[in-house]
């Protein structure tokens, strides 16, 4: 699941990443099949929304404190932040078109 497009965020990077502009964070785990299925969709949307929404991801096994802070209890969970504040949360897998429409509402 490691790739160059969507950066994996750790504790130190997360706050800075989510603080400026609009950012979507994908909370995932390597063992989660729906998370693995969503990875290419997240990559594609990252390209499509480049310059408008930043995309990042958090491995909940490696960074449980971030997941706990935002009450992530199921994965995949996607949280949209604006200026560091969570403004929307999506839980579970969805197709690319549905995900794109959900994100468009916040631009």
N, C-alpha and C positions, 0 to 999 in steps of 0.2 A: 504494500500500500504506500510505501515511500516513493514519492515522485517529486519532481522539481517545481511543478506548477503551484500546487497548493501547499504552503509551508506547514509543517507540524510545529505547534506552539507548546512551549513549556511554561512553567510558572513565571519565569522572568520575562518572557516575551509576550505573554498573553495580554497583560494590562495595556502595554504600549500599543499592541496591534489593534485592540478593540476600541481604544480611546479616540482615535481620529476618524471622522467620516462614518461611512456605513460599512459594516463588516459582518460576514456570515461565518460562524464557527461550527464546524462539523465535529460533534463528540462521537467517537468511535472506539472500537477495540479490534485488534487483529483477528480474534476468534469469532467475531460477529458476522455471520453470512449476509444479512441485509446491509450491513455497513460496507462490506466488500462489494456488494452489488451496486451500492450508491456511489462508490469512489469514481468510476468513469463519468457518471452524470455530474458530480460535483466539479470534476476537472473541466468538462465541457462548458458548464455554466460559468466557471471561473474565467474562461476565455471570452465567453459571450458578454459578460458584465464587466470586463476589464475596464478600469478607470472610473467605474461607478460604484461597484461593491468589491471590497477586498474579501478574499476567501482564505480561511485558515482551518486547521483541524487540531483537535486535542485528543490524544490517546488517554482514555479514562483510567486504564491500568497504570500508566506511568505518571499521570497527573490527577490523582483522585480528588485532591483539594479543590481544583478548578471545577470539576464535575459537581462536587458537593455544594460549592458556593452557589451554583445556578440550579440546584435541585434536579440534576439529571439522573433519572432513575431507570430509563429505558434508552436503548440505543438502536439505530442511530437517532440522535437528537441534533437538530440544527437550530442555533439561536442567532437571530439577527440583532446586531448592536448598532446604535446610532450614538456617536460621541460617548461611547463607553457604557451606555445604558441599554439593557435588553429591551427590544421593542416588539419582538415576535418570536415564537418558538414553534417549530414543526417537529413532530415525533413520528418515526417510522419511515419506511421506504415509500417512494412515489416515482412516477415516471417523469422524464425530463420536462415534458410539456407542462405538466401540473406544477412542478417545482418552479419552472421559469415564470409561470403566471403568478404564483404566490410572491415571488421576489419582485416582479414588476410593480406590484401594488405599493411598494415602499420606496420607489424612485421618484 
